[in-house]
């Protein structure tokens, strides 16, 4: 499984009214970018969220969350949320909002 299509659709529906939204295959999954900056994505059955360096420690302290690490070197400001951590619509919305807020804080690419 490359990525969970159901999870991707749930994220897509939350982001459908965001200006500058694009989707791109990345990290073996699907990424959602706002004006060229990644906000979040889905890989396998996990949610990737770009929370930024300032939000990283608080995010990884949450249940079902770990640093995003593809190569043995965790990426600062990026986290992965396991399925139990975004199972409810409210939890998913909260994570997606954090990714949107960080992506919107960056200059467009």
matplotlib code that plots the C-alpha trace (Angstrom):
import matplotlib.pyplot as plt

x = [0.0, 1.5, -0.9, -4.3, -6.7, -9.4, -7.2, -6.0, -9.6, -10.4, -7.5, -8.5, -12.0, -10.6, -8.4, -10.7, -11.4, -7.8, -6.4, -3.2, -3.7, -1.8, -1.2, 2.1, 3.4, 6.2, 7.8, 5.9, 2.6, 0.6, 1.5, -0.7, 1.0, -0.3, 1.4, 4.2, 4.8, 4.0, 1.4, 0.6, 0.3, -0.4, 2.1, 1.0, -1.7, 0.1, -0.5, 2.6, 2.3, 4.7, 4.5, 7.7, 10.6, 8.7, 5.8, 7.9, 8.4, 4.7, 3.6, 5.8, 4.7, 1.2, 0.0, 0.6, 3.0, 6.7, 9.3, 9.3, 12.3, 13.0, 16.8, 17.8, 18.0, 14.7, 13.5, 13.0, 9.5, 8.0, 6.0, 4.1, 0.8, -0.3, -3.9, -5.2, -4.0, -6.2, -9.0, -11.7, -12.6, -11.7, -8.2, -7.6, -8.8, -6.5, -3.5, -4.3, -4.8, -1.4, 0.1, -1.9, -0.8, 2.9, 2.7, 0.9, 3.6, 6.1, 6.6, 5.0, 7.3]
y = [0.0, 3.3, 5.4, 5.1, 6.6, 7.0, 9.1, 11.2, 11.9, 13.0, 15.4, 16.6, 17.4, 19.5, 21.4, 21.8, 25.5, 26.4, 28.8, 27.6, 23.9, 21.3, 17.6, 16.0, 12.4, 12.5, 10.2, 7.3, 8.9, 12.1, 15.5, 18.6, 21.9, 25.4, 27.9, 25.4, 24.7, 21.3, 21.4, 17.7, 14.4, 10.7, 7.9, 4.3, 4.8, 7.6, 11.4, 13.6, 17.1, 20.0, 21.7, 23.8, 23.8, 25.7, 23.3, 20.1, 19.3, 19.9, 17.8, 14.8, 14.8, 13.8, 10.2, 8.3, 10.9, 10.5, 12.6, 12.2, 10.1, 8.5, 8.2, 7.8, 11.6, 13.0, 16.1, 19.0, 20.4, 17.4, 14.7, 11.5, 10.7, 7.1, 6.2, 6.2, 9.8, 11.1, 8.6, 11.2, 14.0, 16.6, 15.1, 15.1, 18.6, 19.8, 18.2, 19.5, 23.0, 23.0, 22.0, 24.7, 27.4, 26.5, 26.4, 29.7, 31.2, 30.6, 32.7, 31.2, 29.2]
z = [0.0, -1.1, 1.0, 2.5, -0.1, 2.5, 4.8, 1.8, 0.9, 4.4, 4.3, 0.8, 2.0, 4.8, 2.4, -0.6, 0.0, 0.7, -2.0, -3.7, -2.9, -4.9, -4.5, -5.2, -4.8, -2.2, 0.3, -1.1, -0.4, -1.3, 0.0, 0.2, -0.6, -0.1, -2.5, -2.9, 0.8, 2.2, 4.9, 5.4, 3.6, 3.9, 3.6, 4.1, 6.8, 8.6, 8.5, 7.9, 9.3, 8.9, 12.3, 12.1, 14.5, 17.2, 17.2, 17.0, 20.7, 21.6, 18.7, 19.4, 23.0, 21.9, 21.8, 18.5, 17.2, 16.3, 14.5, 10.7, 9.8, 6.4, 6.5, 10.1, 10.5, 11.8, 10.0, 12.4, 12.3, 10.7, 12.5, 11.7, 13.3, 13.5, 12.5, 16.2, 16.5, 13.7, 13.8, 14.9, 12.5, 15.2, 15.7, 11.9, 11.6, 14.4, 12.8, 9.4, 10.8, 12.3, 9.0, 7.2, 9.7, 9.3, 5.5, 5.4, 7.5, 4.7, 1.6, -1.5, -3.7]

ax = plt.figure().add_subplot(projection="3d")
ax.plot(x, y, z, "-o")
ax.set_aspect("equal")
plt.show()
